């Protein structure tokens, strides 16, 4: 019987695991692998304490930190994926392909996956000019022409970040109206090196070794256009990995776990969540790690108060 099982090995899960081990909680971290979404980034520049670090090196660093403190109180179960979490009397059952584990509390840090662009060239040029993380990769496109695909808040926030580096930013929105907040739209579009197009359906990513442009179609006229850009930033939504909880906890219409931001508690007693799988306003590696620490502090208090 574990006191806590942590599900996920990104910045949130590993931060929680380090704190659980240091607090001597009998716990386990279950993850397919370490690193989270950023493992594919060549150069992460916003991970605090490391001006430059690759996603692979970040993953190694996170795992090493967990193993440094694991000792005999924290079990590290890599290569396993959780299939479901179920309430089992006063405790929980966490089931993977390797078996079922019992625990008094659960911390879900399963993150999310960015919705991928499924058009010709998108997969081929991912990490070769096409990226899903402006905060990770934005500075790599300093003084270059770039495009942002997506007209929601995430798309305009990405454009705002890129305006600090890029020569020009062109945002392509599939719909007739931007979904982002008007105040954000107005502020971003006020920049002289920023432009945006409605009814723009991206149809192909163009390039040789690296991205050199994209083609998009005007959904009203049917006319196709070519946009010469060296970078493409995709912001067409995220898919939180929360299906393992079933109906045990409340989730938003988008599948994000609803949490109390003061404690990271979910709607079900004994279950906490942190990171990109939750409905917090902002999703970043550093925020995820901090949220997980908050959760583990609350889990510790909860366990020792009972």
N, C-alpha and C positions, 0 to 999 in steps of 0.2 A: 504494500500500500504506500503510494507516494503522497507527500503533502501537497505537491504541485507538479503538474505536467505542463511544460511549455511546448506549444506546437508552432514550429517555424524557426528557420535559422538565419533570417536576415538581421539587420541592425537591431530591430526590436527584440526578437527572440534571443539573440546572443547577449544583449544588455541585461535582459531579465535573468538569463542563466547565470551570468557572472554574479549578479546580486543575490540570487537564490543560493548559490554555492557559498558566497561569503557570509551569508546569514545562517549557513549550516542547515538549510531546509532539505529534507530528503526529497529530491526532485529529479525530473528527467526532462531533457530537451529532445524532441523528436523532429527530425527534418530530413528531407531528401538529400539536401546539401546545404552548405553555408553560403551566405553572400546576398541573397535576395535579388531584386531586379537589376541592381547596379553591377552585378558580376560581369555583364557584357560590355561595360563601358571601358574604353581605353585610358581615359584620363579624367578622374573625378577630382574636381577642384574645390568642392564645398564641404568635404568631410572634415569637421573641425579637428585641428591638430596635424593635418596632413595636407599641405598646399597642393600636392599632386599625388594621386595614388590610383592605380588601375583597379578595375573591378575585381580581377583575379587576386591581386595583392590584398585588397580590402577583405575579401572572403577568407584568405589565409590568416590575416590578422585577427579577424573576428573569431575564427575557430581556435586559434592559438590562445587567445585571451580566455575563452571558455575552458579549454583544457588545462590552462595554468591553475585554475582554481577548483576544478571539478573534484579532485581528491576522491574520497569514497562517499561523498554525499550527493553528487550529481551524476546521473547516468546519461551518457551521450549516445543517442540512437540515430545514426546517420543511415542513409539509404532506405529509409522507411517513409511511407506516406500515410497519413491518417485518413481512414475511410469514413469514420463517424465518431461522434461523441454522444454518449447516452447517459441519462441519469440512472443510477443504480442504488436505490434506497437513499441513504444520506451521502453517497459518494458518486463518482462518475466512472464510466468505462470508456476508455479511449482505444479504439480498434485500428490496427494497421494490418498490412499483409503478413506481418510476422507474429501477430498475436494480439491479445487484449490486455491492457494495463489498467489498474485501479488507482484512483487518486481522489484526494479530498477536494482539491481545487484545480481549475484549468485556466491557463492563460493562452488565448488564441492570438498568434502573431503571424498569420498566414499570408498577409499582404494582399496584393492584387496583381493582375496582369493587364498591361495596357492593351486596349483593343487595337489589333494590327490592321494596317492598310493592306487590303487584298486585291491588288491590281498588278499588272505586269511590271516587273522591275523592282517592286517594293521589297520582296524578300532578298533579291540578288544584291541590292545596294544598302541593305540595313548595315549600319556601322561603317558604311563607305560614303557617308554624306547624308544618309537618311537615319534619323534618330528619334527616339521617343522621350528624350530627357533634356530639356533646355538648360536646367540648372547644372546638369552634369557636363554637357557638351557645348553649351553656348559659346564660351570663350574661344573654342577651337575655330569658330567661324568669324573671327574679327576681320572687319573690312571686306566681307564677302556678301554677295546677294543671296538671300535665303527666303524660303517660303514656309508658312505655317498653314497646316491643314486642320481646320476646325474653328467654328465661330462661337464656341461657348466661353465661359470664364477662363477655363484652362488655356484655350487657344489665345485669348487676348493677354493673359498673364505671361504666356510664353513669348508673345510678340513684344510685350513691354520689356522683358528681360533681354531679348535679342537686340532691341534698339540701342542698348548700351554698347554693343559690340559691332553689329553688322553694318554694312554699307547701305543696304536697303532690306526691308521686310515686306513681303506680300502675303496677305492672309486670304485663303480661299475658304469660303463658307458654302456648304451644300444647300442651305435653306435660303428663303427669301428675306429672313430677318435674323439678325444676330441674337443668340441666346444669352450672351453675356450681359452683365448689368450695364445700363446706359452710361453711367458715369465713367466706367472703365473703358467702354467703347469710345466715347468722346475724347477721353484723355489720350488713348493710344493713337487714334486716328488723327490727332492734332499734330503729330510729328511729320516733318517734311519728307522724311525718307520712309514713310509708311503708307501703304495702300491696301485696299481690301476689295474683294469681289463676291457678290452674292451669286447663288444659283450655279456655283462652280463645282462640277463633278470631276475630280482628278481621275484620269484614265490610264496614265502610264508614267513611270519614272524613267528618265533617260540618263544614260551615262556610258562610260567606257570602263575605266578602272574605278573611277569615282563618279558621283552624281554630277551631271552637267545641266540638268533641267528637268522639267516635267511637262506633260500635256494635260490640259483640262478642257472640259466641254461646258459651254453655256447651256444649262438645262432648259432655258426658254427658247433660245434661237437654234440650238443644235450645233452652233459654230464651235470649232475646236481652236484652241490657242496653245502656243508653246511659250513657256516661261523659262528664261535662262537663269538658273540658280545653282549655287554650289552646295547648298544645304537645304534639307527638307525636314521640318519638325512636325511630327504627327501628334495631334491632340484630339482624338475622336472618341474619348471615353476610356474608362477603366472597368475591369470586371473583378470585383473583390472575390477572393477565394474563401468563401464562407459556407459553402454547401455542406461541409462536414458537420455543422451544428444542427442541420435540419430545422425542425420547428421548436428547438429548445430555447432559442433566444430571439428577441425582436430584431428585425433588420429593416432597413429603409427599402424603398421601391427599387433602389439600385443594388440591393443585396449587402450594403454595408451594415456592420453590427452597430446598433445604437448603444452608446456608452455614456456614463456620467463622466464628464471631463475632469471632475475633481478627483475621481478615484479610479477611472477606467473600468468600473463595474458594468457588466451587461445587465439585461433585464432579469436574468436568472441568477439567483444566489449561488455563489461558488464559481461563477464563470466571469473572467475578466478578458478584455481584448485591448490590443494596442497596435498602432501602426496603420498601414494603408488599408487594412480590412475594416477599419472603423469609420464612423461618420464625422470624425473631427474635420475642421475646416481646411487645414493644410496638411499635405502629405509630402514629407521629406525624410531622408535617412536620419538626420539629426533629431528631428521631431519624433520619429518613431522610436528611437532609442530612449529619449527622455520620457515619452509616454509609457514605455515598458518599465522603466525604473519606477515611475509613479505607481504603476500597477503592482509591481512586486513589493513595494513598500506597503501598499494597502493589503495585499495578500498576506504578508507576514503579520501585520497587525490583526487581521481577521483570524488567522490560524491560532495566534497566541491569546486571542480574547475568548476563544471558545473552549 
